[in-house]
Amino acid sequence: MAAITCTDLEEYDWMFAINTRSIASFMQAVIPHMKASGGGAVVNNASLGGIYASAHFSAYETSKFALVGLSKSVALEVGADNIRVNLVCPGAIDTEMGAQMPVYYAEHTGVSEEQSYKAIAKDAALGRWGRPEEVAEVVAFLLSDLSSYMTGAAVPVSGGSPQSL
């Protein structure tokens, strides 16, 4: 991750291909089948970086903001077909990708990775990193009939990170 002045356009292209275009392709492939079967639900995986901005993540966050916009637009397009489109927006989740956050934070603040890990956890109201299964439970909810009146929602799963409140 880097500041705008240090990010080449190839990185933007790569981020959009991974985080936005691939999801557009997925939805183009599945929505006709959902329409034919009478409806369904799509849950796209965005990020807190898709609903708030921070310095030095412009390529990543631009692609995630675009994904949120794409999903909301598609929700409007397919709602009449009984298809719901929502997003989960995870914050600091204890995964391989999440493990990169304290490394980056340490590089840019001069504190250790361990201190960075603790600082990121402390930033959340719950004071800890999330677990992958906690994100999965929100996805399961969004796919279930319990969320039958939700579409176009970008749901933060962040332990109360200040940016998501």
N, C-alpha and C positions, 0 to 999 in steps of 0.2 A: 504494500500500500504506500502511496506517495502523494505529495501535494500536486496540484494541477500542473505546476510548472515543471514537475519531474515525471509526469506520466505521459508516455507516448500514446498516440492514437491506436496503435495495435492493441494495447492493453484495454482500451475502451471497447474495441471491436470484440476482443476475446470475452470480456465481461458480459457484453450484451448477448453474444452467442450463447454463453452458458446460462446466464441468469434471466434472460428475457426471451430471446428468439426460440430457445428450446421449449419453453413453456407455451409460447404461441403455437408452435408446431404441434405440441401435445394436444392442446385444446382443439386445434383444427382437426386433428385425427379422431378425438373421442366425442366431440359434441354432436356430430351427425348420428352416431350410434345412440347417444343419450336421447336425442330428439325422437328417434325411431322407437325407442323403448318407453317413451312417456316421461322422461325426466331423469334427474340424478343430481349429484353434487360433485363439485371439484374443489379441492383445497390446494392452493398453491403455497409454496414455502418461500416467503420473502425474508424479512429481517427487520429488526428495529431500524436498521440503516435504510429501510424503504419508507419510513414514516418520520424520521428526523435526521438531520444532517450533523456531521462532525468533521473536523478538519482532517485532511490527509487521506480520505477515503473516497475521493470524488468519483473514480471509475466504478467502484463497487456500489456505492450508494446511488449513483445515477441509474445504474442498471436495475437496482432494487426499487427505486422510485418508479421507474418505467414499468416494472412488473406489477406494482400496486395499481398504477393507472390502467394498465392493460386488463387486469383482472376485474376492476370496477367497471370498465367499459363493457367487457364481455358479460358481466352480470346483468347489465341493462339490456344487452342484446338478446339474451337467452332466458330471461326470467319468465316471459310468457310461455315458454316451452317447458316450464316446471323444472328448470335447471338452475341450481344455485352455485355461485362461484364466490368463494371466500379465501382468505389468506391467513396463515399463521406468521407472526413476526417475532421470531425468537430473539432474545437478548443473549446474555452470556450463558451458554449451555456447555456443559462439560463433555465436549466431543473433541475429535482430532482437529477439526477446523477451529473450534473455540479455543483450543490450546495455543493458537497463533496469536490471539489477542494480547496476552501478557508479554509475549516475546516482542511484539511491535511496541507495546506501551513502554516496556523496559528500554528499548532502543531509543525512544524519543523523550524519555524523562530522566534517564540516568539512574533509575532505581532498579533493583534486581527483579528477575522474573517472578520470584516467589512473592516479593512485596507487591508487584503489579497484579498478580493473581488475587491476592488478598484485597487490594484496593478496588479491583473490579467487582469482587463479591460484596464488599462493603458499600458500594455505590447503590446496590439494589436495596429496596426497603426490607426484603426478607434476609438480607445479609449473607447470601450464598449464591453459588452458581446453580443453574438449573440442571436437571437430569433429562436425558433424551426422552425417557418415558413420559415425562411431564408434558413435553411438546406433543408426543403421540396421543396422549389422552385428549388434548384440545382438538387435534385433527379428528380423532374418533367422534368427538362431540359434533364437530362441524359436518361430518359425513352422516350423522344420525338424524332421525326424525325429531330429536330433541331441539334441533336448530332449524326446524322447517320454515321459520319466518326470518331467517338471516340470509342475506346475500349482499355481496359487495363489501363485506366487513374485513378489515385488516386488524386481526386480534393480536395484541402484544402478549407474548409469553416471556416475561422478563423479570419476574420476582419484584416488580414495582420499581424498575429502573426509572430514575426521575424523568428521563426523556419520554417514557411511555405513560406518565400520569397526567 
